[in-house]
């Protein structure tokens, strides 16, 4: 058993990374207050003895000793509490930093392997459990010494008493520990069902419109009922083991307590035990049981927390399929010249990009077009270093993009997605994440064409955007996101089908936006809009992962069958929508 707990503790320590000095203070103060806790019944017995002997001077002296011991106990307990608070605060913040640092390095497969329900439950409850475990470790290490000390003191009055203490507590500990093992087994299974439940509700909330439109409610209720049924069965088993652990096991203590009291009464009646010894042994029997309960509770929490440790490790030990290593090139003020040389990308044995050769000049606006699945987004992902080419190289200003430092590259290439993410805070704060310079923020918003709208809001740039920016239109949200992208001062701007969420009035701003951007930036855009394709200096037509053609609108209308089909499809959709 000790080997099992030692493994638990080592795994915990590797994750929590407690400060050794803080933990040592926690351990020493725990030892101090437990030692003084042992002394209190002993001094209390001394008071009773001096009272029985009618020795007033000794009684007063013992009372003073008791007061000193008591206040020493309270002081040690307070210091232990303070050390524990510092440990919890440090560990909790440290774990959040680890999770956040990991989150910004994961790839697109992260959410496929780790469900949203699992992730949210882990960061909401498991991090707290791990942070609070330092106190349980102090209990785990100090309580056995406290128990041994009590056994030695009681043994001075006869071996029968520590023998009763030992036998009762061994049986009590064994029953509680076995029940706890079983409880922990079912608890982990119920947590998995809880993850499924959270994930299910999250998906239902995200797709609420579809749920109502397609009348999915009956089927969703049946699916929910299955999750609830599995959870209910596991919870009943978990609860049964908990009842044995926390309630039924106490009958062992009560049975041995009755035997002990009977022996003490017989000894007292026969004159073999003085009143102070009787009180001392009864007090220490209660203390030993309290110690054992504290120790068992510590073991329970360590075991449960270890399950939390494993959940956190699942996140922290996630590795992308191919980790993209950054280099140390810190060249800034790039011109924005991009070159793909023989770039191929294979994912799960499926060829996504095939031998891409593309040269994009500085300050050029290039449209990337093609039917769904052509490889447009993956081309962007390679340039954003979210995907590593299986073959070939990508150059920025004649430097392999893998050689740039992370800081330089992420500040040189920025993207505005078709479904932008806006934080639930003010417009100003959303822009502050990129640059806190107010003049630059206003200029970026003017370029994006959103400044005048922001000025009409009652609180202007200090307007709080609700969750998912639901208090502004989809087009206005997109333009705020584009302003944030412009604010990066990146030499290369990627626009990933930004017109999808734009209303007609906002969409009119895009041509002017492109003209402003190409003055000092290289712009690549994925688009379905024919009018935006025509604005591009060149158009790259992708077909099944290959470049089918490159040219201007007029040239491609003559030479590319795929491009003509895209134009006809877009025009047909516009007619239908009209």
C-alpha positions as CSV (number, residue, x, y, z in Angstrom):
1,X,0.0,0.0,0.0
2,X,2.8,2.4,0.9
3,X,4.4,1.8,-2.5
4,X,1.1,2.7,-4.2
5,X,0.7,6.0,-2.2
6,X,4.4,6.9,-2.8
7,X,3.7,6.6,-6.6
8,X,0.6,8.7,-6.2
9,X,2.6,11.4,-4.3
10,X,5.4,11.4,-6.9
11,X,3.0,11.9,-9.8
12,X,1.3,14.7,-7.9
13,X,4.5,16.4,-7.1
14,X,5.6,16.4,-10.7
15,X,2.4,18.1,-11.7
16,X,1.9,20.6,-8.8
17,X,5.6,21.5,-8.6
18,X,5.2,22.9,-5.0
19,X,7.8,25.2,-3.6
20,X,9.9,23.0,-1.3
21,X,10.3,25.7,1.3
22,X,6.6,26.4,1.5
23,X,5.9,22.7,1.8
24,X,8.5,22.3,4.5
25,X,6.9,25.1,6.5
26,X,3.5,23.3,6.1
27,X,5.1,20.1,7.3
28,X,6.8,21.5,10.3
29,X,3.8,23.6,11.5
30,X,1.6,20.5,11.1
31,X,4.1,18.5,13.2
32,X,4.1,21.3,15.8
33,X,0.4,21.5,16.3
34,X,0.0,17.8,16.4
35,X,2.6,17.5,19.1
36,X,0.9,20.2,21.1
37,X,-2.5,18.4,20.4
38,X,-1.0,15.3,22.1
39,X,0.2,17.3,25.0
40,X,-3.3,18.8,25.9
41,X,-4.9,15.5,27.2
42,X,-1.7,14.8,29.2
43,X,-1.7,18.2,30.8
44,X,-5.4,17.9,31.4
45,X,-4.8,14.6,33.3
46,X,-2.1,16.3,35.3
47,X,-4.7,19.0,36.4
48,X,-7.1,16.3,37.4
49,X,-4.4,14.5,39.4
50,X,-3.3,17.6,41.2
51,X,-7.0,18.4,42.0
52,X,-7.4,14.9,43.4
53,X,-4.3,15.4,45.6
54,X,-5.7,18.8,46.6
55,X,-2.5,20.4,45.6
56,X,-3.5,24.0,44.8
57,X,0.0,25.2,43.7
58,X,0.5,22.4,41.3
59,X,-3.0,22.7,40.0
60,X,-2.4,26.4,39.1
61,X,0.9,25.6,37.6
62,X,-0.7,22.9,35.4
63,X,-3.5,25.2,34.4
64,X,-0.9,27.8,33.2
65,X,1.0,25.0,31.3
66,X,-2.3,24.0,29.7
67,X,-3.0,27.6,28.6
68,X,0.5,27.9,27.1
69,X,0.1,24.5,25.3
70,X,-3.3,25.5,24.0
71,X,-2.3,28.9,22.6
72,X,0.9,27.3,21.2
73,X,-1.4,24.8,19.5
74,X,-3.6,27.6,18.1
75,X,-0.5,29.5,16.8
76,X,1.0,26.4,15.1
77,X,-2.4,25.7,13.5
78,X,-2.7,29.3,12.3
79,X,0.8,29.2,10.8
80,X,0.0,25.9,9.2
81,X,-3.1,27.4,7.7
82,X,-1.1,30.3,6.3
83,X,1.5,28.0,4.7
84,X,-1.3,25.9,3.3
85,X,-3.0,29.0,1.7
86,X,0.3,30.1,0.1
87,X,0.8,26.5,-1.3
88,X,-2.7,26.4,-2.7
89,X,-2.5,29.8,-4.3
90,X,0.9,29.1,-5.9
91,X,-0.1,25.6,-7.1
92,X,-3.4,26.8,-8.5
93,X,-1.9,29.7,-10.5
94,X,1.0,27.5,-11.6
95,X,-1.4,24.8,-12.9
96,X,-3.4,27.3,-14.8
97,X,-0.3,28.6,-16.4
98,X,0.7,25.1,-17.5
99,X,-2.7,24.4,-19.0
100,X,-2.8,27.8,-20.8
101,X,0.8,27.4,-22.1
102,X,-0.2,23.9,-23.4
103,X,-3.4,25.1,-24.9
104,X,-1.7,27.6,-27.2
105,X,0.6,24.8,-28.6
106,X,-2.0,22.2,-29.4
107,X,-3.1,21.3,-33.0
108,X,-6.5,20.8,-34.5
109,X,-6.7,17.2,-33.3
110,X,-6.8,18.3,-29.7
111,X,-10.5,18.6,-29.5
112,X,-10.9,15.2,-31.2
113,X,-8.9,13.4,-28.6
114,X,-9.9,15.4,-25.6
115,X,-13.6,16.3,-25.4
116,X,-14.8,19.8,-24.4
117,X,-16.7,18.3,-21.4
118,X,-13.5,16.6,-20.2
119,X,-11.5,19.7,-20.6
120,X,-14.0,22.0,-18.9
121,X,-14.6,19.6,-15.9
122,X,-10.8,19.2,-15.5
123,X,-10.0,22.9,-15.3
124,X,-13.0,23.7,-13.2
125,X,-12.6,21.0,-10.5
126,X,-9.5,19.0,-10.9
127,X,-7.1,21.9,-10.6
128,X,-8.7,22.9,-7.3
129,X,-8.4,19.3,-6.0
130,X,-4.7,19.2,-6.9
131,X,-4.0,22.6,-5.4
132,X,-5.6,21.7,-2.1
133,X,-3.7,18.4,-1.7
134,X,-0.6,20.0,0.0
135,X,-2.5,19.9,3.3
136,X,-3.4,16.3,2.9
137,X,0.3,15.4,2.3
138,X,1.2,17.1,5.6
139,X,-1.5,15.0,7.3
140,X,-0.3,11.9,5.6
141,X,3.3,12.4,6.7
142,X,2.8,13.6,10.3
143,X,-0.3,11.7,11.6
144,X,1.5,8.3,11.9
145,X,4.1,9.9,14.2
146,X,1.3,11.4,16.3
147,X,-0.3,8.0,16.6
148,X,2.9,6.3,17.6
149,X,3.5,8.9,20.3
150,X,0.1,8.3,21.7
151,X,0.7,4.5,21.7
152,X,3.9,5.0,23.7
153,X,2.2,7.3,26.3
154,X,-0.7,4.9,26.8
155,X,1.6,1.9,26.9
156,X,3.1,3.3,30.2
157,X,-0.2,2.4,31.9
158,X,-0.4,-1.2,30.6
159,X,0.1,-3.0,27.2
160,X,-3.6,-4.0,27.0
161,X,-4.6,-0.5,26.1
162,X,-2.3,0.1,23.2
163,X,-3.1,-3.4,22.0
164,X,-6.9,-2.6,21.9
165,X,-6.0,0.7,20.1
166,X,-3.9,-1.1,17.6
167,X,-6.3,-4.0,16.8
168,X,-9.3,-1.8,16.5
169,X,-7.6,0.8,14.3
170,X,-6.0,-1.9,12.0
171,X,-9.4,-3.5,11.4
172,X,-11.1,0.0,11.0
173,X,-8.4,1.2,8.6
174,X,-8.6,-2.0,6.5
175,X,-12.4,-1.8,6.1
176,X,-12.4,1.9,5.3
177,X,-9.4,1.7,2.9
178,X,-11.0,-1.2,0.9
179,X,-14.3,0.6,0.7
180,X,-12.5,3.7,-0.4
181,X,-10.7,1.8,-3.2
182,X,-14.0,0.6,-4.5
183,X,-15.5,4.0,-4.1
184,X,-12.7,5.6,-6.1
185,X,-13.1,3.0,-8.9
186,X,-16.8,3.9,-9.3
187,X,-16.1,7.6,-8.8
188,X,-13.8,7.7,-11.8
189,X,-16.4,6.0,-13.9
190,X,-19.1,8.5,-12.8
191,X,-16.7,11.3,-13.7
192,X,-16.4,9.9,-17.2
193,X,-20.2,9.9,-17.5
194,X,-20.2,13.4,-16.2
195,X,-17.8,14.4,-18.9
196,X,-20.1,12.9,-21.5
197,X,-23.0,14.7,-20.0
198,X,-21.2,18.1,-20.1
199,X,-20.0,17.5,-23.6
200,X,-23.5,16.5,-24.7
201,X,-25.1,19.7,-23.2
202,X,-22.4,21.9,-24.7
203,X,-23.0,20.5,-28.1
204,X,-26.8,20.9,-27.7
205,X,-26.3,24.5,-26.6
206,X,-24.0,25.3,-29.6
207,X,-26.5,23.7,-32.1
208,X,-29.7,25.0,-30.4
209,X,-31.1,26.5,-33.7
210,X,-30.6,23.2,-35.5
211,X,-32.1,21.2,-32.6
212,X,-35.3,23.3,-32.8
213,X,-35.4,23.5,-36.6
214,X,-35.0,19.8,-37.2
215,X,-37.0,18.6,-34.2
216,X,-34.1,16.7,-32.7
217,X,-35.4,17.0,-29.2
218,X,-37.0,13.5,-28.9
219,X,-33.8,11.7,-30.0
220,X,-31.6,14.0,-27.9
221,X,-33.7,13.2,-24.8
222,X,-33.3,9.4,-25.5
223,X,-29.5,9.9,-25.7
224,X,-29.5,11.9,-22.6
225,X,-31.6,9.2,-20.8
226,X,-28.9,6.6,-21.7
227,X,-26.2,8.8,-20.1
228,X,-28.3,9.4,-17.1
229,X,-29.0,5.6,-16.7
230,X,-25.3,4.7,-16.8
231,X,-24.5,7.5,-14.4
232,X,-27.3,6.4,-12.0
233,X,-26.1,2.7,-11.9
234,X,-22.5,3.7,-11.2
235,X,-23.5,6.3,-8.6
236,X,-25.6,3.8,-6.6
237,X,-22.5,1.5,-6.4
238,X,-20.3,4.5,-5.6
239,X,-22.8,5.5,-2.8
240,X,-22.9,2.0,-1.3
241,X,-19.1,1.9,-1.0
242,X,-19.2,5.4,0.5
243,X,-21.8,4.3,3.1
244,X,-19.5,1.5,4.2
245,X,-16.5,3.8,4.3
246,X,-18.1,6.7,6.2
247,X,-20.8,5.1,8.3
248,X,-20.8,1.3,8.6
249,X,-17.0,1.2,9.4
250,X,-17.7,3.3,12.6
251,X,-19.4,0.3,14.3
252,X,-15.9,-1.3,14.5
253,X,-14.8,1.7,16.6
254,X,-17.9,1.6,18.8
255,X,-17.5,-2.1,19.5
256,X,-13.8,-1.7,20.6
257,X,-14.7,1.5,22.5
258,X,-17.2,-0.5,24.5
259,X,-14.6,-3.2,25.3
260,X,-12.1,-0.5,26.4
261,X,-14.6,1.3,28.6
262,X,-15.6,-1.9,30.3
263,X,-11.9,-2.7,31.1
264,X,-11.4,0.8,32.4
265,X,-14.5,0.7,34.6
266,X,-13.4,-2.7,36.1
267,X,-9.9,-1.3,36.7
268,X,-11.3,1.9,38.3
269,X,-13.8,0.0,40.6
270,X,-11.0,-2.4,41.7
271,X,-8.7,0.6,42.5
272,X,-6.2,-0.3,39.8
273,X,-6.7,2.8,37.7
274,X,-6.8,6.4,39.0
275,X,-9.3,8.9,37.7
276,X,-6.7,10.9,35.9
277,X,-5.4,7.8,34.0
278,X,-9.0,6.8,33.2
279,X,-9.6,10.3,31.6
280,X,-6.2,10.2,29.9
281,X,-6.8,6.8,28.2
282,X,-10.4,7.7,27.1
283,X,-9.1,11.1,25.7
284,X,-6.3,9.3,23.8
285,X,-8.6,6.7,22.4
286,X,-10.7,9.5,20.9
287,X,-7.4,11.1,19.7
288,X,-6.1,8.0,18.1
289,X,-9.4,7.5,16.3
290,X,-9.4,11.1,15.2
291,X,-5.8,10.7,14.0
292,X,-6.7,7.6,12.1
293,X,-9.7,9.3,10.5
294,X,-7.5,12.2,9.5
295,X,-5.0,9.8,8.0
296,X,-7.7,7.8,6.2
297,X,-9.2,11.1,4.9
298,X,-5.7,12.1,3.7
299,X,-5.3,8.7,1.9
300,X,-8.8,9.1,0.4
301,X,-8.0,12.6,-0.9
302,X,-4.6,11.5,-2.2
303,X,-6.2,8.7,-4.1
304,X,-9.0,10.9,-5.5
305,X,-6.6,13.7,-6.3
306,X,-4.4,11.3,-8.2
307,X,-7.3,10.7,-10.5
308,X,-7.4,14.5,-11.0
309,X,-3.6,14.4,-11.6
310,X,-4.1,11.8,-14.4
311,X,-6.8,14.0,-16.0
312,X,-4.5,17.0,-16.0
313,X,-1.7,14.9,-17.3
314,X,-3.9,13.8,-20.2
315,X,-4.0,17.4,-21.2
316,X,-0.4,18.4,-20.5
317,X,1.0,15.3,-22.1
318,X,-0.9,15.7,-25.3
319,X,1.5,15.9,-28.2
320,X,0.5,17.2,-31.7
321,X,1.0,14.7,-34.5
322,X,4.0,16.6,-35.7
323,X,5.3,19.3,-33.4
324,X,6.5,22.4,-35.3
325,X,9.8,23.6,-33.9
326,X,10.6,27.3,-34.1
327,X,14.1,28.6,-35.0
328,X,16.1,31.6,-33.8
329,X,16.0,34.0,-36.7
330,X,14.9,37.3,-35.4
331,X,14.9,39.3,-38.7
332,X,12.1,41.9,-38.5
333,X,10.7,44.5,-41.0
334,X,10.0,41.8,-43.6
335,X,8.9,42.7,-47.1
336,X,6.3,40.0,-47.3
337,X,7.7,37.9,-50.1
338,X,6.2,34.3,-49.8
339,X,7.3,31.3,-51.7
340,X,6.0,27.7,-51.6
341,X,8.5,25.2,-53.1
342,X,7.2,21.7,-53.8
343,X,5.0,21.7,-50.8
344,X,2.9,18.5,-50.1
345,X,0.8,17.7,-47.1
346,X,-0.5,14.2,-46.1
347,X,-2.9,13.8,-43.2
348,X,-4.0,10.3,-42.1
349,X,-2.5,8.8,-45.3
350,X,-4.7,11.2,-47.4
351,X,-3.0,13.6,-49.7
352,X,-4.3,17.1,-49.0
353,X,-1.8,19.3,-50.8
354,X,0.2,18.1,-53.8
355,X,3.5,19.7,-55.0
356,X,2.5,23.3,-54.5
357,X,4.8,25.8,-56.1
358,X,3.7,29.4,-55.6
359,X,5.6,32.7,-55.6
360,X,3.8,35.7,-54.0
361,X,5.4,39.1,-54.4
362,X,5.5,41.8,-51.6
363,X,2.3,44.0,-51.4
364,X,0.5,41.6,-53.8
365,X,-3.2,40.6,-53.2
366,X,-3.7,37.0,-54.0
367,X,-7.1,35.2,-54.0
368,X,-7.1,31.5,-53.2
369,X,-10.2,29.8,-54.7
370,X,-11.6,26.4,-55.2
371,X,-14.4,24.1,-54.3
372,X,-14.8,22.7,-50.8
373,X,-12.0,20.2,-50.0
374,X,-9.6,21.7,-52.6
375,X,-7.0,22.5,-49.9
376,X,-7.5,26.3,-49.4
377,X,-7.6,26.3,-45.6
378,X,-4.7,23.8,-45.3
379,X,-2.6,26.1,-47.5
380,X,-3.3,28.8,-44.9
381,X,-2.6,26.3,-42.0
382,X,0.8,25.5,-43.5
383,X,1.7,29.2,-43.8
384,X,0.4,29.8,-40.2
385,X,2.6,26.8,-39.1
386,X,-0.4,25.0,-37.8
387,X,0.5,22.2,-40.1
388,X,4.0,21.0,-41.1
389,X,4.5,20.2,-44.7
390,X,5.1,16.5,-45.3
391,X,7.4,17.5,-48.2
392,X,8.8,20.8,-49.5
393,X,9.5,24.1,-47.9
394,X,7.9,27.5,-47.4
395,X,10.0,30.7,-47.5
396,X,9.3,34.2,-46.2
397,X,11.8,36.7,-47.6
398,X,13.9,33.8,-48.7
399,X,14.1,32.4,-45.2
400,X,12.6,29.0,-44.4
401,X,9.6,29.8,-42.1
402,X,10.7,27.1,-39.6
403,X,13.9,29.0,-38.9
404,X,12.1,32.1,-37.6
405,X,11.7,32.6,-33.8
406,X,8.1,32.2,-32.6
407,X,7.8,35.8,-31.6
408,X,8.9,37.2,-34.9
409,X,6.9,34.8,-37.1
410,X,3.6,35.2,-35.1
411,X,4.0,39.0,-35.3
412,X,4.7,38.8,-39.1
413,X,1.7,36.6,-40.2
414,X,-1.8,37.4,-39.0
415,X,-5.1,35.9,-39.9
416,X,-8.8,36.9,-39.8
417,X,-11.0,33.9,-39.8
418,X,-14.5,33.4,-41.2
419,X,-15.8,32.7,-37.6
420,X,-13.8,35.2,-35.5
421,X,-13.4,34.9,-31.7
422,X,-14.2,37.9,-29.7
423,X,-13.6,38.0,-25.9
424,X,-16.5,38.8,-23.5
425,X,-15.0,42.3,-22.6
426,X,-14.9,45.8,-24.0
427,X,-14.0,46.6,-27.6
428,X,-11.0,48.5,-26.3
429,X,-9.8,45.4,-24.2
430,X,-10.2,43.2,-27.3
431,X,-7.9,45.5,-29.2
432,X,-5.6,45.9,-26.2
433,X,-4.7,42.2,-26.4
434,X,-2.7,43.2,-29.6
435,X,-1.7,46.8,-29.0
436,X,-2.6,49.2,-26.2
437,X,-1.9,52.3,-28.3
438,X,-5.2,54.1,-28.6
439,X,-4.2,56.1,-31.7
440,X,-3.2,52.8,-33.5
441,X,-6.5,51.2,-32.4
442,X,-8.5,54.0,-33.9
443,X,-6.5,53.9,-37.1
444,X,-6.9,50.1,-37.5
445,X,-10.7,50.5,-36.9
446,X,-10.8,53.2,-39.6
447,X,-9.0,50.9,-42.1
448,X,-11.5,48.1,-41.2
449,X,-14.4,50.6,-41.7
450,X,-15.8,50.0,-38.2
451,X,-14.7,53.2,-36.4
452,X,-17.8,55.2,-37.2
453,X,-20.1,52.5,-35.9
454,X,-18.1,52.2,-32.7
455,X,-18.4,55.9,-32.2
456,X,-22.2,55.7,-32.3
457,X,-22.3,53.2,-29.4
458,X,-23.3,54.8,-26.0
459,X,-19.9,53.9,-24.5
460,X,-17.9,53.9,-27.7
461,X,-14.7,51.8,-27.5
462,X,-15.6,50.9,-23.9
463,X,-18.7,49.1,-24.9
464,X,-18.8,45.6,-23.4
465,X,-19.2,42.9,-26.0
466,X,-21.4,40.1,-24.7
467,X,-20.4,36.4,-25.0
468,X,-19.7,35.7,-28.7
469,X,-20.3,39.4,-29.3
470,X,-24.0,38.8,-29.5
471,X,-24.9,42.5,-29.0
472,X,-23.4,43.5,-32.4
473,X,-24.1,42.0,-35.9
474,X,-22.0,39.2,-37.4
475,X,-20.6,41.7,-39.9
476,X,-19.6,44.2,-37.2
477,X,-18.0,41.4,-35.1
478,X,-16.0,40.4,-38.2
479,X,-14.8,43.9,-38.8
480,X,-13.7,44.3,-35.2
481,X,-11.8,41.1,-35.6
482,X,-10.2,42.4,-38.8
483,X,-9.2,45.6,-37.0
484,X,-7.5,43.5,-34.4
485,X,-5.7,41.7,-37.1
486,X,-4.6,44.9,-38.8
487,X,-3.3,46.2,-35.4
488,X,-0.7,43.4,-35.3
489,X,1.3,45.3,-37.9
490,X,1.9,42.0,-39.6
491,X,3.5,42.1,-43.0
492,X,1.3,39.3,-44.2
493,X,-2.5,39.3,-43.7
494,X,-4.6,36.1,-44.3
495,X,-8.3,36.6,-44.9
496,X,-10.1,33.3,-44.5
497,X,-13.5,33.8,-46.3
498,X,-14.3,36.8,-44.1
499,X,-17.4,37.8,-46.1
500,X,-19.3,34.7,-44.9
501,X,-20.8,36.5,-41.9
502,X,-20.9,40.0,-43.5
503,X,-24.3,41.7,-44.2
504,X,-24.6,43.6,-47.5
505,X,-23.8,47.0,-46.0
506,X,-20.7,45.7,-44.2
507,X,-19.6,43.7,-47.3
508,X,-19.3,47.0,-49.2
509,X,-16.4,48.0,-47.0
510,X,-14.2,45.0,-48.1
511,X,-13.0,46.4,-51.5
512,X,-11.8,49.6,-49.8
513,X,-10.2,47.5,-47.0
514,X,-8.2,45.5,-49.5
515,X,-6.9,48.6,-51.2
516,X,-5.7,50.0,-47.9
517,X,-4.1,46.7,-46.8
518,X,-2.1,46.1,-50.0
519,X,-0.3,49.4,-49.6
520,X,2.1,48.0,-47.0
521,X,1.1,44.4,-46.7
522,X,0.9,41.2,-48.6
523,X,-2.7,39.9,-48.6
524,X,-3.9,36.3,-49.2
525,X,-7.6,35.7,-49.1
526,X,-9.8,32.7,-49.5
527,X,-13.1,33.9,-51.0
528,X,-16.2,32.7,-52.8
529,X,-17.2,36.2,-53.9
530,X,-16.6,36.8,-57.6
531,X,-16.3,40.6,-57.0
532,X,-13.4,40.0,-54.6
533,X,-11.7,37.6,-56.9
534,X,-11.7,40.3,-59.5
535,X,-10.0,42.7,-57.1
536,X,-7.0,40.4,-56.6
537,X,-3.8,41.0,-58.5
538,X,-3.7,37.2,-59.1
539,X,-6.0,34.3,-58.5
540,X,-4.8,30.8,-57.5
541,X,-7.2,28.0,-58.4
542,X,-6.9,24.9,-56.3
543,X,-8.4,21.6,-57.4
544,X,-8.1,18.5,-55.2
545,X,-4.9,19.8,-53.5
546,X,-3.2,20.9,-56.7
547,X,-2.7,24.3,-58.4
548,X,-4.8,24.1,-61.5
549,X,-4.2,27.6,-62.7
550,X,-2.9,31.0,-61.7
551,X,-3.8,34.3,-63.3
552,X,-6.2,37.3,-63.5
553,X,-10.0,37.0,-63.6
554,X,-10.1,37.6,-67.4
555,X,-7.3,35.1,-68.1
556,X,-8.8,32.4,-65.9
557,X,-12.3,32.8,-67.4
558,X,-10.7,31.6,-70.6
559,X,-8.2,29.0,-69.4
560,X,-9.7,27.4,-66.2
561,X,-12.7,25.2,-66.2
562,X,-12.8,25.1,-62.4
563,X,-12.7,28.9,-62.1
564,X,-15.6,29.3,-64.6
565,X,-17.6,26.8,-62.6
566,X,-16.9,28.7,-59.4
567,X,-18.1,31.9,-61.0
568,X,-21.3,30.3,-62.3
569,X,-22.0,28.7,-58.9
570,X,-21.5,32.0,-57.0
571,X,-23.7,33.9,-59.5
572,X,-26.4,31.2,-59.2
573,X,-26.4,31.4,-55.4
574,X,-26.7,35.2,-55.5
575,X,-29.7,34.9,-57.8
576,X,-31.4,32.4,-55.5
577,X,-30.7,34.5,-52.5
578,X,-32.1,37.6,-54.2
